[in-house]
């Protein structure tokens, strides 16, 4: 058994990022796929990617990509 803090420290040593940062990266990558490959609404996509609200999803998406999910979708349809 490994204490949580030790796990977090080792994870950061190996990957250069926190466990939460890694999880959020994976969620946003999944969201990018769903946005590009489906016409699902934002609530469906947010829930599918583990976000509790569309607002939290949108905020994190913008923070990680620099654009809103709507802009991402428009750019992928061009």
CORSULJO-V895223 format. One record per residue. N is the residue number from 0. D_LAST is the distance of its C-alpha to the last C-alpha in Angstrom with 2 decimals. Layout:
BEGIN
[[N D_LAST] [N D_LAST]]
END
This chain:
BEGIN
[[0 50.46] [1 48.54] [2 48.49] [3 45.09] [4 45.36] [5 46.24] [6 43.28] [7 40.96] [8 42.60] [9 42.40] [10 38.76] [11 37.97] [12 40.19] [13 38.36] [14 34.71] [15 34.88] [16 33.45] [17 34.84] [18 34.54] [19 32.69] [20 30.15] [21 29.60] [22 29.27] [23 26.73] [24 24.65] [25 24.75] [26 23.88] [27 20.79] [28 19.64] [29 20.24] [30 18.35] [31 15.22] [32 15.61] [33 16.33] [34 13.43] [35 10.99] [36 13.23] [37 14.68] [38 14.68] [39 17.86] [40 18.96] [41 19.56] [42 23.24] [43 22.87] [44 20.61] [45 22.98] [46 26.02] [47 24.71] [48 24.30] [49 27.75] [50 27.25] [51 29.84] [52 27.77] [53 24.31] [54 25.57] [55 26.62] [56 23.36] [57 21.31] [58 23.83] [59 23.77] [60 19.99] [61 19.87] [62 22.94] [63 21.53] [64 17.93] [65 18.37] [66 15.70] [67 16.01] [68 14.73] [69 12.86] [70 11.04] [71 10.45] [72 9.03] [73 6.67] [74 5.54] [75 5.57] [76 3.81] [77 0.00]]
END
